[in-house]
Amino acid sequence: MEVVFKEISETEFLTQQITVLFTNKNGNRKFGIVSLSNRSYKFSWQSDLIEPVITKIADSICAVGVDQHFVIIDFEQNKLLLDLSLFYNFYDTKIWEEQIFVCTELEVLVVDKVAFRIVRSIDLPDFFERLVFEDKKIRIVCMGQLVVEQTL
């Protein structure tokens, strides 16, 4: 089964009696529900122009990232495996072997895919553009074609 994301109204958000993943302290403009099988979680975010990124990690495990929020949910166990308040705006999630890369504006966090904890942080010289995996290296390309390379 696939994880399903659905944008909802503020009224639906307030009346749904399901677990809240996160809300934005500076104000909420958008609201959504992420579901798998018979389990659902709701969340809200501030950015009008940005949609949440939902990434499947395993059969019953997925990540949700938007604004300065990132969580990993285990739907089968009905619990959060990781809940991060990010320093910078979230951009994307990439998975490579046993690691999860949480890409933000000016930082990439490397999360262990088994223990679900941050194992390293990579500071970026400019805004994130893309992540490239090459053998046992990662190349992070930033604006202005600045590149950060790391050995995995």
Backbone torsions as a table, in degrees:
resi	resn	phi	psi	omega
1	MET	NA	151.1	-179.8
2	GLU	-102.6	149.5	174.3
3	VAL	-73.2	136.7	-177.6
4	VAL	-115.4	130.9	174.3
5	PHE	-110.1	136.1	178.3
6	LYS	-137.2	126.6	174.2
7	GLU	-77.2	139.1	-177.8
8	ILE	-129.7	169.9	177.8
9	SER	-81.5	165.3	177.0
10	GLU	-62.5	-37.9	178.5
11	THR	-61.7	-45.8	177.1
12	GLU	-61.0	-41.2	179.3
13	PHE	-59.1	-45.6	-177.1
14	LEU	-71.2	-27.6	-176.6
15	THR	-94.7	-20.2	179.0
16	GLN	-67.4	128.1	-179.6
17	GLN	-95.9	62.9	178.5
18	ILE	-130.6	165.3	-175.8
19	THR	-63.2	136.9	177.4
20	VAL	-91.0	125.8	176.0
21	LEU	-76.4	-51.5	179.0
22	PHE	-166.5	159.4	173.0
23	THR	-135.8	162.3	-179.6
24	ASN	-94.1	124.9	-178.0
25	LYS	-67.5	-23.6	-177.2
26	ASN	-89.0	3.7	-180.0
27	GLY	122.9	142.6	-179.0
28	ASN	-112.7	130.2	177.4
29	ARG	-116.2	-24.2	-176.4
30	LYS	-126.9	150.5	-175.6
31	PHE	-140.6	146.0	-179.5
32	GLY	-154.6	167.6	176.3
33	ILE	-129.6	136.8	173.5
34	VAL	-116.0	132.4	-173.5
35	SER	-136.6	150.4	170.8
36	LEU	-146.2	125.8	-178.6
37	SER	57.1	-120.7	-177.2
38	ASN	-104.8	13.1	179.8
39	ARG	-111.7	139.3	179.4
40	SER	-139.8	152.1	175.6
41	TYR	-135.4	146.0	178.5
42	LYS	-113.9	156.0	178.4
43	PHE	-157.1	165.9	178.8
44	SER	-138.9	159.0	179.9
45	TRP	-149.2	170.6	-172.3
46	GLN	-95.9	-37.1	-170.5
47	SER	-69.0	122.3	176.9
48	ASP	-70.1	-34.5	-171.8
49	LEU	-95.4	-4.5	-175.2
50	ILE	-111.9	133.5	174.7
51	GLU	-99.2	149.1	176.0
52	PRO	-63.4	150.1	174.7
53	VAL	-103.6	120.6	179.1
54	ILE	-107.7	123.2	-176.0
55	THR	-125.5	124.4	176.7
56	LYS	-76.4	129.3	179.9
57	ILE	-106.1	-39.7	176.7
58	ALA	-152.0	-176.7	-175.7
59	ASP	-51.4	-47.3	-177.2
60	SER	-115.7	14.5	-176.3
61	ILE	-121.4	132.1	176.5
62	CYS	-142.5	162.4	177.1
63	ALA	-112.7	146.6	175.7
64	VAL	-128.9	127.3	178.2
65	GLY	-136.7	137.6	175.2
66	VAL	-168.0	149.3	-177.5
67	ASP	52.0	-121.0	179.1
68	GLN	-113.9	35.4	-180.0
69	HIS	-124.3	141.8	174.8
70	PHE	-149.6	126.9	178.2
71	VAL	-134.8	153.1	171.1
72	ILE	-120.0	126.1	-174.9
73	ILE	-113.8	137.0	169.9
74	ASP	-106.2	103.3	-177.7
75	PHE	-67.2	-35.3	-178.6
76	GLU	-65.6	-43.8	179.7
77	GLN	-87.6	-6.2	179.3
78	ASN	56.9	51.1	179.1
79	LYS	-152.7	159.5	175.4
80	LEU	-85.7	127.8	178.5
81	LEU	-90.3	-26.3	179.2
82	LEU	-154.3	135.5	-179.9
83	ASP	-136.9	106.8	-175.7
84	LEU	-115.5	134.7	165.2
85	SER	-97.6	115.5	-173.3
86	LEU	-85.7	151.1	176.2
87	PHE	-75.5	-30.5	-176.6
88	TYR	-124.2	164.4	-180.0
89	ASN	-65.2	136.7	179.0
90	PHE	-70.2	140.2	176.6
91	TYR	-115.6	-50.7	-171.8
92	ASP	-163.3	164.7	174.1
93	THR	-123.8	131.6	176.4
94	LYS	-127.0	145.7	178.9
95	ILE	-119.8	132.3	178.3
96	TRP	-140.8	116.1	-178.2
97	GLU	52.1	-117.1	-176.7
98	GLU	-102.5	25.0	-178.3
99	GLN	-130.4	147.5	176.7
100	ILE	-114.2	129.2	-179.3
101	PHE	-106.9	116.2	179.4
102	VAL	-98.3	107.1	-173.6
103	CYS	-95.1	123.7	176.8
104	THR	-121.1	179.3	-178.8
105	GLU	-49.7	-52.1	-170.9
106	LEU	-127.3	19.1	-177.5
107	GLU	-159.9	145.7	171.5
108	VAL	-120.2	123.5	177.1
109	LEU	-97.6	135.4	178.4
110	VAL	-106.1	121.5	-175.8
111	VAL	-114.2	133.3	175.8
112	ASP	-68.2	128.2	-175.0
113	LYS	-74.7	-14.5	179.4
114	VAL	-98.8	-47.7	-177.3
115	ALA	-87.2	-15.8	-179.1
116	PHE	54.5	52.7	174.8
117	ARG	-137.7	153.6	180.0
118	ILE	-71.6	127.2	178.8
119	VAL	-104.8	-20.0	176.1
120	ARG	-167.3	158.1	177.9
121	SER	-125.4	135.6	180.0
122	ILE	-117.1	113.1	177.6
123	ASP	-76.1	144.2	-177.6
124	LEU	-112.0	144.3	-179.3
125	PRO	-77.4	-16.8	179.8
126	ASP	-157.5	-178.4	-175.8
127	PHE	-62.7	137.5	179.3
128	PHE	-60.2	137.5	172.3
129	GLU	-119.0	-49.1	-179.9
130	ARG	-161.6	162.9	-179.5
131	LEU	-122.2	130.4	-178.5
132	VAL	-123.5	128.8	177.8
133	PHE	-97.4	128.7	179.4
134	GLU	-137.4	110.3	-177.8
135	ASP	50.2	-115.7	-179.4
136	LYS	-105.2	25.3	179.5
137	LYS	-127.2	155.2	168.8
138	ILE	-120.4	145.3	176.4
139	ARG	-121.0	121.4	178.7
140	ILE	-106.4	116.4	-179.4
141	VAL	-96.7	129.0	-179.6
142	CYS	-114.2	172.3	177.9
143	MET	-55.2	151.7	-178.9
144	GLY	73.1	14.3	-179.5
145	GLN	60.2	23.6	172.5
146	LEU	-71.2	138.6	-174.7
147	VAL	-127.5	136.1	173.6
148	VAL	-115.6	126.4	177.2
149	GLU	-113.3	139.8	179.7
150	GLN	-136.1	141.5	174.0
151	THR	-88.7	136.1	179.4
152	LEU	-88.4	NA	NA
